[in-house]
Amino acid sequence: MQIVIVTGLSGAGKSTALRALEDIEFYCVDNIPVPLVTQMVDHLAHEGDRDKLAIAIDARQRRNLSAWHPSLQKLRGAGHRLEVMFLDASDEVLLRRFSETRRRHPLSGDDLLDGVRRDRELMAELRHGSAVVDTSNLNMHQLKAIIQDRYGGTGKIAVTIVSFGFKHGLPLDFNLVFDVRFLPNPYFEPALTHLDGRDPQVAKFVFGTEGMELVRQVESLLRFALPQFQQEGKLYVTICVGCTGGRHRSVAVVEELRRRIGNDWDILVRHRDVERGE
């Protein structure tokens, strides 16, 4: 069977993850006692009518977590394809989510922050060796898309390439950032200033000198790095390309990168500041 163990911190998105997996025909079980996991899997495998299973485990099982690693070893020893996905988020985001939903944290008494910290301590061992997804800057739709592409689509890492302007600040979430402000700036060309980097005239201007060599070098780095990210267990990578205002140079470079590697990776392009101008 293909088995996905969904674990992580309370408030980090396990319910969303389970719904996303259920939508792509995983049989989902929420918080079955850890010592019973192998028995359940044996039963389902014997029935033979299900080949995809998702199991959510969290800190509510703190008394059973000592059985975690022996259970994983048994499942892998039985030949099942197993991956553990750990959903994480910053303390600040978790506190905000619980406050907004007015839900009680399963480990907190009167102190919500203390519950979040206890949860993080209890789940630290489960985080080690898992595919970690930080949901701090993801909404439920983005998380669902990442999970469904990973387990129901191509299985490749999801790659987001963002153009932005440094004058408007760095994006909040990124793995790699490239500064292209050394390239010639179309903003100072009267015929180009009102256009953006998606226009062929702007692209021709940007790539007329060192621009194309930059793209070749970045493409080479990405073709090396993306498989390493995937091997490490990451489900998504965000690559940011910045110029001054986020309208011309960064946009052109992002579009060219999409053209070059879009057939090999699942690419989502976002031009954050293209409507703001230089």
N, C-alpha and C positions, 0 to 999 in steps of 0.2 A: 504493500500500500504506500501511497504518497501521504506522509503525515507532516502537518505543520503544527508545531507547538507555539501558541500565541501567549506570551507572558510579558511582564514588565510592570510598570508602576500604575497604581490606581489613578485614573484620570488621564492616562496617556493615550487612550484610544482603543482598548481591547474590544469593546463592544462594536465599534465601527469596523475593526479588523475582522471580527467574526462574521458580521453581516456581509462584508465584502467577499469573504471566502464562501459563505453560503450561497451567494449569488452566482458563483462559478462552480456550483455543484459539489462543494465539500460538505460532508456530514459533520456538523459542528456540535461539540459538547463543551459546556461551560463549567469549569471548576470541578470536574470529577476528582475524588480523592486520589492523590498521586499513587498510593500503593495499589489502586485498582486499575490504573491505566493499562498495564500490560494485559490484564485479564480481558478488558474491554476490547483491546485491539485484536487479541487472539480470537475472540468471539466474532467480531466483525469480519476478520479475514477468513474464518471458517465458513461464514455464511456466503461469502464470495460475491455479493451483489453491490459492494462498495469498494472503490479503490482510492478514494480521496477522503482524508479525515483531518479535521482541525480540532485541537484541544486547547482551551484557555486555562491557564494556571496562574494564580496570583497569590499575594501575601496572606489572603484569608486562610490559606492552608499552611500557615507557618509551622504547625506541629508535624506536618507531613513532608516538608521540603527536604529533610535528610534522605528521603527515598528517591530524590530527583535523579541523581546521576546513575544509580543502579538501574532505574527504570529505563533511562535513555540507552544504556548499554545493552539491556535485554532487547529493546526494540531494534536497535541497529544490528545486533547479533542475529535477529530473526530475519534479516534481509530487507527490512522496510526502508524506504527512502525518507529520511527524517531531516527536517530543518527546524531550528528554534529561532523564532523571531521575537526580539525583546523591544518593546515600545517604551521609549524614554521621553522625558520633557524636563524643562528647567523647573526648579521649585516655584519660581514666580508664576509661570504659566499654569502649573498644577493648582496652586492656590487660587488663581483667578477663575479657573474652570469650576472648581468646587464652589466658590462663592457665587458664580453666575447661575449655576444649576441648583444651588441650595441643597446639594446632596451631602450626606455625612460621609466623611472618609472612614473606611472600614477599620483603620487602626488608630483613629484619633478619639480622644475624649473631649475635653474642652478646648484643646490646643490643636488647631488644624495643621500648623507648621510642624509640630512634633510628630503628628501622624505621618506626614509626608516624609520626614527624615527617617522615622522608624521603617517605613516601607522601603526606602532606598537602601537602608542597611540590610534588611532581610533579603532583598532581591539581588544584592550585589553578586552573590555566587552564581545565580542563574544568568546574570548578564554576561559573565565571562564565557567566551566561545560562541556567543549567539550572534545572529545578524541583527545589529542594532539599528532601529529607526527612531531618530529624534523628531518627535511630532510638534515641537515647540512652535514652528513656523508653518505648519501644515493645517489646512482645514480638513474637514471630514471627507470632502470630495477628492482632494489631492491624495490623502492617505488611501482612500479606496482605490483610486486609479493606480497608485504605486503597487499595492498588494495584488490587484487583479492582473496587472501586467506581469508581475513576477511569477505568479502561480497559475495563471490561466492564459497568458499571452505567449510571448516569445521566450520568456525566462531570462531575457537580457536585463542588465541594469538599466534603469530609466535615467536618461540624461537631459537635464534642463540647461539651456544656454541663454543667459540673460545679458542684454545690453543695458548700460546705465551711464549716467553722468556723474562724475566725481563731485561736481558742485551741488548735487542733490543728495549726496551721501552714499556710502556703500550699502548694497543689499544686506539684509539681516542674516541670511543663511547662504553660505557658499563653501565650496571645497577648493576651488582654484579661482584666482583673480588675475586678469591680464590688463595691463595699462597700455593703451594704444595712443596716448596723447602725443607721442613723438611723430606720428604720421601727419602728412600735410592736411590742413583743416579746410574742408569745403565751405565752412561758414564764412570765410573771408573772400570767397569768389561770388560776385554778384549774381551770376547765372545759376549758382548751386545753393545759395544760402537758404532759399525757401523750400528746397527739396529735402529728402532724408536719405539715409543709407540704403534703402531698398531700391532707389532709383538707379538705373544703369549708368547714368552720367556721373553720379556721385561715386559709385563703386569704381568706375574707371579712373577717376581722379585719385581716390584713396589708394588704389593698388598700382599707381603709376610708378612709384619709386620703391621704397622698402616694404610696402604693404603686403605684396604677394609673398615675399620671403618670410615676413612675420607669420602669415597664415600657414605656410608650409611648415614652419618650425612648431607652431602650436598644434597643428594636425599631427605631426610626428609625436609630440609629447602625449597627446590624448590617446593616440593608438597604442602607446606604451602603457599609460597610466590607467585607462578605463578597465582593461582586463585585470589589472592588479586590484583595483577597487572591488570588482566583482568577486575575485577570488577571496578577498578579505571578508566578504559577506554583506557588503553594502547593497541596498536595494535601489538607491538613487544617488546621483551626483549632480551638484549644481556648479556650473562654470560661468563666471561673470567676466564680461569684457567691458571696460570703461574708457570713455573719452571725457572731454570737458563737460558737455551738456547732454550727452546720450542721444544725439539725433543723427549724426552723420557717420563718423569713423567707426564707433563701436557697433552700430547697426550693420554697416557694410561687412565688417569682419565676422559678425555672428551669422549673417546670411550665407557668407562664403563657407564658413565652417559647417553649417547645416548641409550645404550642397556637397561637401567633400566627405562627410562621415555619416550622413543621414541614412545611407543604405545599409550600414553596418551596425548602427545602434538606434534605439528608440529615442528620438530627439523631440523635445518640446522647446520651442523658441518663444522667448518673451522679451519684448522691447519696452522696458519699464518707463523710460523718460522720453520716448520718441516724440510725444506731443508737447513736451515742455519747451524744447528748443535749447540753444546754447546759452 
